[in-house]
Amino acid sequence: DLVGHDDEERPKSAEFVGSIKWRDTAPFSREDVAELAAVRARVPLTTNATLLAGVSRSGFSPQAKLDIKLGPDELLRAWALRASGTR
């Protein structure tokens, strides 16, 4: 769902790979993280050190070991900062 690179023009590495789970009630789970980690190896320019990111409407289970966790509030804050021209 998500891939963040170090450079738009000629990326040398992927900084993170991520998945969006916009479920009404089920949080981002350990199984979702395992699936994302397995997919990471197939994404160009990734290594085992490439960060794993999750975006979830319903939170994260305690077993969901992700490097980056974003929920609705974080997305709205980022959008507001971008819309205001603040970086």
C-alpha positions in Angstrom: 0.0 0.0 0.0 2.8 2.4 0.9 6.4 2.8 -0.1 8.6 5.8 1.0 11.9 6.4 -0.8 14.9 8.5 -0.1 14.7 10.5 -3.3 11.8 11.1 -5.8 14.0 11.2 -8.9 16.4 8.3 -8.4 15.8 6.5 -5.2 18.6 4.4 -3.8 16.7 2.8 -1.0 13.2 2.4 0.4 12.9 4.1 3.7 9.7 2.3 4.7 7.0 0.0 3.4 3.5 0.1 4.8 0.0 -1.2 4.8 -3.4 0.5 5.4 -6.0 -1.4 7.3 -9.1 0.9 7.4 -11.4 -1.5 9.2 -14.4 -0.4 11.3 -13.5 -2.5 14.4 -10.5 -4.8 13.9 -7.1 -3.3 14.7 -3.9 -3.7 12.8 -2.8 -7.2 14.0 0.3 -9.3 14.4 -0.8 -11.3 11.3 -1.0 -8.0 9.3 2.6 -7.2 10.4 3.8 -10.7 9.4 2.2 -10.3 6.0 3.7 -6.9 5.5 7.2 -8.1 6.5 6.9 -11.0 4.0 5.9 -8.6 1.2 8.8 -6.2 2.1 11.3 -8.6 0.6 9.5 -8.3 -2.8 9.6 -4.5 -2.9 12.6 -3.1 -4.9 15.3 -1.3 -2.9 14.3 -2.8 0.5 16.3 -4.7 3.1 15.4 -6.3 6.3 16.2 -3.0 7.9 13.5 -1.1 5.9 11.0 0.3 8.4 7.5 -1.2 8.6 4.6 1.3 8.7 1.0 0.7 9.6 -2.0 2.9 9.0 -5.2 1.9 10.9 -8.6 3.3 11.6 -9.2 1.1 14.6 -5.8 1.1 16.3 -3.1 -1.5 16.7 -3.1 -4.7 18.7 -0.3 -4.9 21.3 1.4 -7.6 19.3 1.6 -5.5 16.2 5.3 -4.6 16.2 5.6 -1.8 13.7 8.2 1.0 13.4 5.6 3.6 12.4 2.0 3.6 13.5 -0.5 6.2 12.1 -4.1 6.6 12.9 -6.8 9.0 11.8 -5.6 11.8 14.1 -2.0 11.6 12.7 -3.3 11.6 9.1 -5.5 14.7 9.8 -2.6 16.5 11.5 -0.3 15.8 8.5 -2.9 16.9 6.0 -3.5 20.1 8.0 0.2 20.9 8.1 0.5 20.2 4.4 -2.5 22.3 3.6 -1.1 25.2 5.6 2.2 25.0 3.9 4.0 24.0 7.1 6.5 21.1 6.8 
